Amino acid sequence: MTIGSINRLGLTICTVAPMLAISSCSTVSTGASMLLGAPVILPIAGIHALSQAEVRADERRRERSIKAKRTDGPFTELWPNGKKRVEGTYKNKELSGPHKAWHENGQKDSEGSYIDGKEHGQWKDYWADGTKRETGTYKFGKRDGLWTFYWTDSAGRNYKGIEVTWKDGTKHGLTTKWHENGQKSGEDNYINGAHDYWKSFDENGKIKNEGSYSGW
């Protein structure tokens, strides 16, 4: 390993020396090899952090590039088959106001609104067959209040599967789940994202188990 390659990896001689010492000596005791090997973790973590930083930088560059091409005012995007894909408005090159999207088959995908590029207010999402997928409210890009999620049962029918209460993007309050037959299957309470207590119910609505996470 040359000095140049060491520098390009963001390492130092002091960090690499123990690594080289281990690789050049086959008689190092287990305890000594563990001691010398400890610094190896640091450069690996540093390289990973550098890689993640580069990924985020690339994402920001792509976002700036896309934003630079936007023109304020209403816009419409189409699928390759000519059907409408997205309909909305840009203001100061950010999504603003009512926003609608469609699946490629023409069924509605979502509808809601934006403020300064962030989802805000009531939103509704739909499966490709036109049935409801989820409904709830955003507050400046974060889920807030009660959200309802709809699932598909074994017969292909759409049903309410779970309701989750959010506060500023974090689970806070009661989460309720249902069996396919409409009976409640579970309850979970959260406090600022932390699990508080839970209950599970059988398909007849009777409590099967319950417990608390307090003190865990």
Summary of the structure (lengths in Angstrom):
residues: 216
radius of gyration: 26.5
end to end distance: 48.4
largest distance: 72.0
contacts: 551
relative contact order: 0.05
helix: 26%
strand: 45%
